[in-house]
Amino acid sequence: MRDLVIAGIDGSRSSLSAVEAAAREASLRGADLLLVHAVTRLPILPGDASSASVAHMRAEAEYRARTTAPDVNVTSAVVGGKPSAVLTAQSYAAHLMVVGSRGLGGFTGLMVGSTAVHLAAHGACPLLVVRAGGASKGPVVLAVDGSHADAGAVRFAFTEAALRKADLLALHAWTPWSAPMPPPPDRTMPHAAAAGALAEHEACLLSEAIAGRRGDFPDVNVVCRTVRRTARTALIDASRTAQLLVVGARGHGGFAGLLLGSVSQALLHHARCPVAVVKAAARPTAPSATTDLHRATHAGSPS
């Protein structure tokens, strides 16, 4: 079975940007592309007032996808349910989910839509949130914090950099308040670090986090950078010249009940480039997801 990229569509300008980004991702990965539109009522009958608008929206999205990546197999589906619930369910069948940062009906004051935030926390595969800005030729920026959440994000960032033929900037931001003090070599010694020891410890943490992937991606040029700043500030600044920012869903200091860390949330709202949120755990399986998706593709779908 080929890999599958899924893009959420709703007719908004943001979702059309997501369709184009998803088509490029599918082309790079040699994957199929499925465009999913969620509606609160099914079936959509030919005589419905909304039938023509839904058909037009799907046709425009498919046209955008095929124009962007003519080599990609593109299909679309209309699925009954709330967008956040529908796309979360379909994420079990996807290798990558792509959505726009804002959708139809979003509040003007919100920087990113509720569907994107929900998917980042509850989706079963990596999520790419597309927004305007960023440098098309800039590096892929990887946020590293040394937590268990790094593993999936590191793998995803290396893969993206290789596919895009881009540099990878592995960035670790720390402050004396966020970085644990390394223990002394002798327990009888006072628990205090020599000048520069904390910065050296954080640099080692960054190197260790990516060491296991360098050999798997020998053609990726990796730049490691540690900065003494808050993670939010450093990563938002880095996003100004990046083509993609990759972050784990959870990091140090996250509460067990929270599926999306505060830094990840801040980046979704304020980053200046597309953001990929990647969970640490392997993508769980949901046997019914693929079946439901197949049914949905034909339910109330104009031919």
C-alpha positions in Angstrom: 0.0 0.0 0.0 1.3 3.4 -1.0 1.8 6.2 1.6 -1.2 8.5 2.0 -1.2 12.2 2.6 -4.6 13.7 3.7 -5.5 17.4 3.4 -8.5 18.9 5.1 -10.5 21.2 2.8 -13.3 23.7 3.4 -13.1 26.1 0.6 -11.2 28.8 2.5 -8.0 30.4 1.1 -6.1 28.8 3.9 -7.3 25.3 3.0 -6.4 25.8 -0.7 -2.8 26.7 0.4 -2.9 23.4 2.5 -4.0 21.5 -0.6 -1.0 22.8 -2.6 1.4 22.0 0.2 -0.1 18.6 0.6 0.3 17.9 -3.1 4.0 18.9 -2.9 4.5 16.6 0.1 2.7 13.7 -1.7 4.9 14.2 -4.7 8.1 14.2 -2.7 7.1 11.1 -0.8 5.6 9.2 -3.8 2.3 9.1 -1.9 -1.3 9.3 -2.8 -3.3 12.4 -1.8 -6.8 12.4 -0.4 -8.7 15.6 0.1 -11.3 15.4 2.9 -14.2 17.8 3.4 -16.3 17.4 6.6 -20.0 18.2 6.6 -22.4 18.0 9.5 -25.1 16.3 7.4 -25.0 13.4 5.0 -26.0 12.4 2.4 -25.7 15.5 0.2 -28.5 15.0 -2.4 -28.2 16.4 -5.9 -31.1 18.7 -5.2 -29.6 20.2 -2.1 -28.7 23.9 -2.2 -25.3 23.0 -0.8 -24.6 20.2 -3.3 -23.3 22.5 -6.1 -21.1 24.5 -3.7 -19.6 21.3 -2.3 -19.0 19.9 -5.8 -17.4 23.2 -6.9 -15.2 23.3 -3.8 -14.0 19.7 -4.4 -13.3 20.4 -8.0 -11.3 23.5 -7.3 -9.2 21.7 -4.6 -8.6 18.8 -6.9 -7.6 21.2 -9.7 -5.1 23.0 -7.4 -3.6 19.7 -6.3 -3.2 18.3 -9.8 -1.8 21.5 -11.1 0.7 21.7 -8.2 1.8 18.0 -8.6 0.6 16.4 -11.8 2.3 13.1 -10.9 0.2 12.6 -7.7 -2.9 10.4 -7.6 -5.6 12.7 -6.2 -9.0 11.8 -4.8 -11.5 13.5 -2.6 -14.1 12.6 0.0 -17.1 14.1 1.7 -17.4 12.8 5.3 -20.2 13.5 7.8 -19.2 15.0 11.1 -17.4 17.9 12.7 -14.1 18.7 11.0 -11.9 18.1 14.1 -13.5 14.7 14.7 -13.5 13.7 11.1 -9.9 14.6 10.4 -8.8 13.0 13.7 -10.4 9.7 12.7 -8.9 9.8 9.2 -5.4 10.6 10.6 -5.2 6.9 11.6 -5.1 6.0 7.9 -2.6 8.8 6.9 1.2 9.1 7.0 0.8 12.9 7.1 -2.1 15.2 7.7 -2.1 18.8 6.2 -4.5 21.6 7.2 -4.6 25.4 6.8 -3.9 27.5 9.8 -7.3 29.1 9.5 -10.6 27.9 8.1 -14.0 29.2 7.3 -15.9 30.7 10.2 -12.7 31.3 12.2 -12.7 34.2 14.7 -10.6 37.2 13.5 -8.7 37.3 16.7 -7.5 33.7 16.5 -4.1 33.2 14.9 -4.8 29.5 14.2 -8.0 27.5 13.9 -9.4 25.1 16.5 -9.3 22.2 14.1 -5.5 22.6 13.7 -5.0 22.7 17.4 -7.2 19.7 18.0 -5.4 17.7 15.4 -2.0 18.6 16.8 -3.1 17.2 20.2 -5.2 14.2 19.1 -4.2 13.2 15.6 -2.5 9.9 15.0 0.1 11.0 12.5 2.4 14.0 12.0 0.5 17.2 11.3 1.6 20.0 8.9 -0.1 23.3 9.6 0.3 25.6 6.6 0.4 29.4 6.9 1.6 32.3 4.9 5.2 33.3 5.3 8.5 31.5 5.6 11.3 31.3 3.1 10.8 28.8 0.3 14.6 28.1 0.2 15.3 28.4 3.9 16.3 25.6 6.2 14.1 23.0 7.9 14.3 24.0 11.6 14.1 21.3 14.2 13.2 22.2 17.8 15.2 20.0 20.2 14.5 20.1 24.0 16.1 16.7 25.0 12.7 15.1 26.0 11.2 11.9 24.8 9.1 14.0 22.4 12.3 14.7 20.3 12.6 11.2 18.7 9.7 11.4 16.3 10.4 15.1 15.5 14.0 14.4 14.8 13.2 11.6 12.4 10.5 13.7 10.6 12.8 16.7 10.3 15.7 14.7 8.8 13.2 13.1 6.3 11.8 16.5 5.3 15.2 18.1 4.9 16.3 15.2 2.7 13.1 15.3 0.6 13.3 19.1 0.2 17.1 19.0 -0.4 17.3 21.6 2.4 19.7 22.3 5.2 18.6 21.2 8.7 19.0 23.6 11.6 18.8 21.7 14.9 18.0 24.4 17.4 18.1 24.0 21.2 17.1 27.0 23.4 17.7 27.0 27.1 17.9 29.3 30.1 19.3 28.6 33.6 15.6 28.2 34.7 14.7 25.6 32.1 18.0 23.6 32.0 18.7 21.1 34.8 22.0 21.6 36.4 24.4 18.7 35.6 25.4 16.8 38.8 29.0 17.1 40.1 31.4 14.3 39.3 31.8 13.6 43.0 28.7 13.4 45.2 30.7 15.0 48.1 31.2 18.1 46.0 28.7 21.0 46.2 26.0 20.8 43.6 27.2 23.8 41.6 28.4 24.0 38.1 31.6 25.6 37.0 31.4 28.6 34.6 30.3 27.4 31.2 29.4 23.9 32.3 25.7 24.4 31.8 26.1 25.7 28.3 28.4 22.7 27.5 25.9 20.3 28.9 23.1 21.7 26.7 25.3 21.5 23.6 26.0 17.9 24.4 22.2 17.3 24.8 21.6 18.7 21.3 24.4 16.6 19.7 23.1 13.4 21.4 19.5 14.1 20.2 20.4 14.0 16.5 23.5 11.7 16.6 21.5 8.6 15.7 20.0 10.1 12.5 23.1 11.6 10.9 24.2 8.3 9.5 20.8 7.6 8.0 20.8 10.9 6.1 24.4 11.5 5.0 23.4 14.0 2.3 21.6 16.3 4.8 23.7 19.3 5.9 23.1 19.7 9.6 23.8 22.8 11.6 23.5 22.6 15.4 22.8 25.7 17.4 22.2 26.3 21.1 21.0 29.6 22.2 20.4 31.0 25.7 16.9 32.2 25.2 13.4 31.0 25.9 12.3 28.3 23.4 9.3 30.3 22.2 11.3 33.4 21.4 14.2 31.5 19.7 12.0 29.3 17.6 9.6 32.1 16.5 12.6 34.1 15.4 14.1 31.2 13.6 10.8 30.6 11.7 11.2 34.0 10.0 13.8 32.5 7.6 12.7 28.8 7.7 10.7 26.9 5.1 9.4 24.5 7.8 9.6 24.3 11.6 9.3 20.9 13.2 8.4 20.4 16.9 7.4 17.5 19.1 3.9 17.6 20.5 5.2 17.4 24.1 8.3 18.6 25.8 10.0 19.1 29.1 7.7 20.5 31.8 4.5 19.3 30.1 1.8 18.0 32.4 0.8 14.3 31.8 -2.8 15.2 31.0 -1.8 17.8 28.3 -1.3 16.3 24.8 0.1 19.4 23.3 2.9 21.3 25.0 2.8 25.1 25.6 5.8 25.7 23.2 4.1 23.7 20.5 0.9 25.7 21.0 2.8 29.0 20.9 4.5 28.0 17.6 1.2 27.0 16.0 -0.2 30.5 16.8 2.9 32.7 16.2 5.4 31.0 13.9 6.1 32.7 10.6 6.3 29.6 8.5 4.5 26.2 8.2 4.7 24.1 11.4 4.9 20.3 11.7 3.9 18.8 15.0 5.1 15.2 15.5 4.2 13.0 18.4 6.8 10.8 20.1 4.8 7.6 20.1 4.5 5.5 17.0 1.3 6.0 15.0 -1.4 3.7 16.5 -3.5 1.5 14.3 -7.3 1.8 14.0 -8.6 -1.0 11.8 -11.9 0.7 11.1 -10.4 4.0 9.9 -9.5 2.7 6.5 -12.9 1.1 6.0 -14.7 4.2 7.1 -12.6 6.3 4.8 -13.4 4.1 1.8 -17.1 4.3 2.6 -16.9 8.1 3.1 -15.2 8.5 -0.3 -18.4 7.3 -2.0 -21.0 8.5 0.4 -22.8 11.5 -1.1 -19.9 12.2 -3.4 -20.6 13.8 -6.8 -19.0 11.8 -9.6 
